[in-house]
């Protein structure tokens, strides 16, 4: 396989990932080139079957960055159709919802002037704008390998081979991957990017930084009874069903067509291996304050995605020879605001401006040092600086953390003269099963609560079955000898798609990997306590096909 000859294409800038960061970067480069009468070639690789197919977010969108990208975004028909009309924030106990008055909330929790959106649809719109400017977008092509030149700089990426059978051998449908070479390569794969992770490791970009911390966001879209729909309502909650030591919270956003997006974010630093994020979300929907909206409605979509929740202390160095990290590949999400799309767009624009100037000057393969400098001078850096202590405070528990965070935001306006740090990665925090209490979850009722497999069906997930599993194990014995023996097999619980299950075979237990179910959330790559599971890119076009997530 190593001797297969691959064709190559040359570009000024190669962008890996057709999400908000990658498309914003592509658009900004083309805008700058058009303003100066120059020609700069840009391509975007997108592993989903179409632009937007793998995009999942809440989402309430701050329009600040899209307004900088397109001052006339409204006239262009950007799908920001539902302005926020009302904010509600609740502290949930099992039966009660304690309302927090709007005037008591820190500014970061206020959503006045923002829009409830389907980020997948916003990204499709961005794709249309990019193509109109001459950006070449290749959906259904998964970047599988980083390419380096003789000096050790990134020189582009290669797409994965197509038509490799389960046995690792070429089938009759085999087609070799394509190499895409660029003066600069921008990685915009989203949270826990497969290639971004490799680049961070190769160049030690996280040296001296706090470990990244993550959450898994599990989301459904419902069509409500019109009498229960409140256009523009944004509802957030903390507390139940999670215990006070587990970071997370729920959301429900009412947007157009009598629809709501609702979900639960569960921090992946939880300690009890019996905790199951999918089941916690199902419980969340049974709370009286949430169920009241859903009764009589219909679930129409499901998905899940890991999110960065680390903050400024965990941002890696953003640049390396030949490229840069943008969006959630770096970790720009603002955890207390529960918003990342505006940060992704802004980071993409900042990197694009640095890349354009470098290309215009005839450079290539060096570090885009003006990008991190521009970030440090931007409103985005100021925003993340003010939010930097949120997760470290919440590590102290919900009650104590919320009180300290309130003081930080209200008294110090986020500019307290100290910066807190975190030492442990999420995968290091699981306790042995023998030290924890098993959690009994109720069976789904098929009306408000559901099982994993029927949920995966709604995500339109599909993978070519005759291909090597893209969920790989460094050591095939570890799931049983370590994970099952010490932690009661947490991979069968933290996965929101039923990918991992322990089965009996010949009188012995083994881990079965149902990779066809994978919704590309990356939770396994993050939470596996031994870091034995490695997510790699499947054939392009595989995975979920989200329509309005």
N, C-alpha and C positions, 0 to 999 in steps of 0.2 A: 504493500500500500504506500510505502514511503517513496517509491519510484514513479508514482503516477504523475504525469505532467499536467500542470494546471495552467489555464489561460489567465492572463492578467489584464487589468484595466487601470489606467492612470488618472488620478484626480489631484486637485490641489488640496482638498479637504475631504476626508472620509469620516462619516459620522455613523456610529454603531448605536442604533436604537431610534425608532420613530415615535417617541413620546414627546411631551411638551418641551423638554430640554433640547433634544436632538433637532426637532423641527424648528424651534426658535433660533437655534444656532445657524441652521441652514438658511433660514429666511434672512437673518441679520447679515450674513456674509453676502448674500445676493443683493440685499438692499444697498449695502456699502459699495459693492461693485457697480451697481446701476447708477448710483449717485456720482460716481467718479468716471463713468464711461469705461470701466475695465471689465475684463472677462476672468472670472474665477470659477473653476469647475468644482461642484459639490455633489456628493452622493450620500444617500441615507439608506442603510440596511435595516430592515425590520423583520424580525423572525415570525411575527404573526401573519396570518393569511392575508390580512389587509391592515392598513394603518388604523389603529384604534382597537384591533381585535384583542389585544392583551392589556388594554388600559382599564384599570379599576381604581376608583377613588371615591370618597364620600359623595359629592364634593361640594363644599362651599368655597367659592373662588374670590380672592381679592383681585380686582381687575388692574392693579397698579402696573404690573409687568406687561400684560397684554396691551395696555394702553400705551406703554413705551414702545412696544413692537409695532403696533398699528394704532395711530391716534384716531383713526376712523373705523375702529373695529365694529361699532354698531352699524354704520352704514354698509359695511362689508358683509353683514349678516352673521357675525359670530354668534354661536348658539348659547349666549348668556341671556336666557329668556325669563328667568324668575328672580327678581330682586328679593332679598331677604326682607320680610315684613315684620317678623317677630322673633325674638330670642327667648328661649326658656332653658334654664339650667336647673337640673334636679339632683339632689342627693337621694339615692334610692336605698331603702331598706327592703326586706322581702315583700312587705305589703304596702309600704308608704312611699310617697314621692314628696320630698321636702323641697319646696320651691325656693331658689335663691334669687332675690330681687335683682333686676337689671342693674340698678345703681350700686349694688354691692360687688358686682363682678369686676375683676381686673380688666384693663383695657384689652388684653390679648384674647379674652373670651367674647368680646363684643363683635357682632357681624354686621353692623349698620353699613350700608353702602356696598355690600357684597352680593354675590349671585349664587343661587343653587344651580348646579350644572351636572350634566353627564360629561365627565372628563373625556370619555371615549369619543363623544361627538365633537367636543372642542378640538381634540387631536385630529379627527377627520377633517375638520375645517382648516386647521393649521396645515395639514397635508395638501389640501387644495391650494392654499395660498403659496406654499413652497413650490409646488409644481408649476404654478402660473409664473413664478419668477425664474424657472429654469432648473430647479433642483431635480436631480434624478433620484427617484425613490424606488427601492427594490423590495416590495413586500414578499414574504414567503421565503426569504433568504436569511438563514441564521448564521451570524458570524461565530465561527467555532475555534478560530486560532488567531493569536496575535503574531504578526510577522515583524522580525527585527532585521536591521541592517548590520553590516560587519562591525560598526562602531557600537552596537548595542542599543541604538535608538529604534523606536517603533517606526516601521515603514508602512503599516497598513494592517489589514486582516484578511483571512481567508474564510470563505463560507464552507460549510460542512459538505462532505460528500453525500450524495443522494443514492439510494438503492443499495445500501449495505444491509445484509441480512442479519438475523439474530445471532448467527454464528460468526459474525464479523467479516464474512466474505462477500465480495460483490455479487449482486444478483443480475438478472437480465436487464433490470431497469437502472443499472449503475450509471451515474454521471459524476465526474469529479467536481470538486469545489472550484470556486473562482477566487483568484487573488485580486484584492483591491488595494492599490498602492496610493499613498497620499503624502504630501509634504507634512501634513499633520493629520492625526487621527483623534477624534473626540469620542469618548466613551460615554454613552447616555442610555445605558441598559436598564435603568431603574435600580431599586434597592437590591443589594447583594448581586450585582452584575457578575456574570460568570467570568468574562474577560477582565472586567475592572478589578475583580478580586486578584487575578493573576498579576496584573500590572502593579497593584499596590504592593504585593509581596515581592515582586522582582526588584522594584526600585525602593523598597522599604519606605513607602510614602506615609505609613502610619507610625513611623518611629517617633517616640516621644509624645504620641497622642493617647488619649484615653481609649479603651476598647469601645468599638461601636456597640450600641444597644438597639434592640429591635422590638417591634410589636407585630402581631399578625392581625390584619383587619379582615373580618368576615362580613360579607354584605349580601343583602337581598334587595330586590326592587319589587314593590307591591303596587297593584292597582287597588285603590280604596273605594269604598262606598263614597259617593260625592258628598254626602252629608258629614262625613268624617274627615274630609280633606280640607286643609287650611293652607292655601297657596302662600308660599314664602316663609312658612314656619320652620325655624331651626331649633331642634331640641337636642340638648346634650345632657348626659348624665354621668355620674360617678357613683361608686359603691356597688351594691348588689347587681349581679350575682357574684361578683368577685369579692374575695375577702380583703381586709384592709391592708394586707401586706403585698397584694398583687396589683401591679399597675394596670390601668385600663379604664375604659369607659364606653358608653353607648352613644349612638347618634340616630336621629331620624330627621330627614330633610324632605319637605313637601315641595315638589316641583310641578311642572305642567302635566296636563292630561290626567289629573287625579292620581298621580303616582307619587310614591315616596321611596327614597332610598334609606334603608336602615341597616345598622350593623353594630358590631362590637369589636373594639380593639383590645387585645390582650397582650400585655407586655411579655416578651419571651424570656424575661429574667425570673419567671415564676419558679418556685422550689419544689412543689409537690408533683411528682411524676404521674400521678393519677389524674391531674387536671387535664381537661379536654376542651380546648378553645371552641370547637364547633358546638359542643353540647352546652357550654356556658352561654353561647349566643342563643341557642334554642330556648334556654331558661329565661334569658333576658326578655324575649318576646312575650313570655307569659306574665310579666309584671302587669298589674292592673293599669298602670299609666300608659303602657305600650300596647297591651292587648286591646284597649278601648278604641284605638285607631284601626287596628287590623281586622277586627271582627267584621265579617261580611265581605272582606277583600280577597284578593287573589295574588299569590306569589307568582312572579313572571320571570325572575332572573336570580342567579346566584353566582358568587365568585369569592375569591380570597386572594390576598396579596400581603407579603411582608412589607413593613414600612420602617424607614430609619426613624429613630427617636432619640438620637444621641445628643445632638447639639454641637456647638462650636468646638468644644474640647476634643471631640472625636473626628473632626474633619481632617482627612489626610492632606498631605501636600497635594495641591491640585494639578501640578504640572510635572512633566518628565520629558526626557528627550524624545521629541516627535509627537507629543500629544498632551491631552488633558482629560480630567474627569469633570463631568458636569451633571447637574440634577441629582437624583437620588443615588446614582453610581458613586457620588462623593458623600452624600448624606446631608443635603441642604434643608430637609423638612423641618419646619418649626413645630415641635411637639406640643407645646401648650396651646397654640392656635389650631392645631390639627389641620395644618395647611402646608402643602408643598408645591402645588402647581405654579404659583406665582414665583416661588424661589427657583424652581426648575427653569422657567422661562428666562428669568433674570440671569441666572448663572450661564445658561446657553448663550445669551446675548453678550455677556462680558467675555466669554471665551471666544466667541465669533469675532468680536472686535479685535482681540489680540491676534487671532489667526489671520484675519484679513490683512492687518497691517504687516504681519510677517511675510505673508505671501506677496503682497504688493512690493515689499522691499527685496524680494528675491531669496528670502530665507527658506529653510526647511530642515526638519530633523532636530532642531534645538528646542530649548525650553521657552514656552510662551510666558515669560516672567511678568509681562504687563497684565496678564489675567488675574493672578492672585493679588497683585497690587491694586487693580481696579476694584476687585471684590472688597478689599479691606477699606476702600474709600467709599463704598456704596451704602445705600439704605439697607440692603440685604444684610450686610455685616452688622450694622447697628441693630437691626431687628433680632438677629440670632444672638448677638452679645447680650441683649436684654433678657433673652430666654435661656441663657446658658446654664442656669442653676436649677431649672425646673426638674429634670429627671433625678439629679442627685438629692434634691429635697424629697421627692416622692419615694426614693429608696428608703426613707425613714418611716414609711407607712402613710396611709391616706390622710388621717386626721392631722398628724404632726406635719407632714409634708405640705398639706394644703394651707395650714396656718402660716408656715414659714414662707411659702410661695406668695401668699397674700401680702405679707410684710415686705417681701422683696419687691413686689410690683407696685404696691400702693405707697409705701414709705420711700423706697429707694428708686422707684421708676425703672427697675431693672439694672441700675448702675451701682449696686452694692460694691464696696471696696474689697470683695473677696470672690474668688472663683472656686467652686467645689469640683472635686474630681471623683472618678469611679475607677476601680482597679480590676474588677472581674468582668469577663465576657459572659453573655447570657448562658452559653452552653456549660459554663463552670458552676452554675448555681443550683442545679438539681440536687436534691437530697436523696440518699438511698431510700428505696421503697419501704424498707422495714422501719424507717423513722417517720413515715407519713401515713395518714389516714386515707384509705380508698374513698372515692367519691361515687355515690350511686346516682346516676342520672335517670330521669323518667323516660319512658318510651315515648316516641313521637306520636302525636295525635292525628297527623295528616292534614290538619286544618291550620294550626298556628305553628306547630313544630314538625320537623321533618327529619328523615335520615340522610346520611351522607350521599348514598348512591343516587337517590332521586334528586338531590341537590346538584350533584355533578352533571346529571343529565341536562339541567337547565343552563349550565355554563357552556353547552355546545362543544365540550371538549372532545378532541379526537387526535389520535396519533396513528401513523402507519404502524401496524402491529409487527410486521416483519422487519424490525430494525433493532439494533442493540438498545437495551434500556439506557435512558439518559440519566437515571438515578443510579450512580455507581458506588461501589463499596471498595474502600482501600483494602479491607480484610473481611472476607465473607464470614469468618467465625465470630467476629465481635458482636453482632446483633444478639446472638444467643448467649455467648460466654460472658459478656459484660452488660450490655443494655438490658437484656431480659433478666439476667441473674441479679443484677444490682438495682436496676431502676424499673423493673416490671414492664419492660418493653415500651418506653414512652413514644417511640415512633408510630406505634399503632394509634396513639391518641392525639399527638400534636398535629398530625397531617389532617387538613380539613377536607380531604378528597378520598379517603379510604385507600390510599396507595399502598400502605404498609400493613401487613397482617402476619401474625405468627400462626403457622399451621403445623399439624402433625404429619410426619412423613417417615414411615418405617420405624415407628415408635420413638422418633426424635422430633424435637421442635426445630423449625427453620423459619427464616424470614422470607415471606413471599412479597415481591415488589410488583404491584399492578400499575406499571408506569403509564398505561393508557389513560388512567384516571387523572393524571397530574395536571393541575391548573397553573403550574409554574409560579407558585407563591413563594418558593425558596425557603420555607420554614424548616424543612429537614436539613438543609445545608447550614442553617444557622443554629438550630437547637440541639442537634445530635450531640449528646454529652461527650462522646469520644471523637467528634469531628471525623467520623469514619465515612459518612455519606457525602458524596461530592456530586452536585448538580452540574451536568454538562448540557450543551445545547443539543436537542433532538433535531430531526430533519425540519427544515423550515416549513412553516405553515401549520405545524402541529400545535397542540395545546388548546386553550379555550378560544372561543369566538364570541366575545362580548359584543352586544349590540348597543346597549345604552348604559353601561356601567361607569 
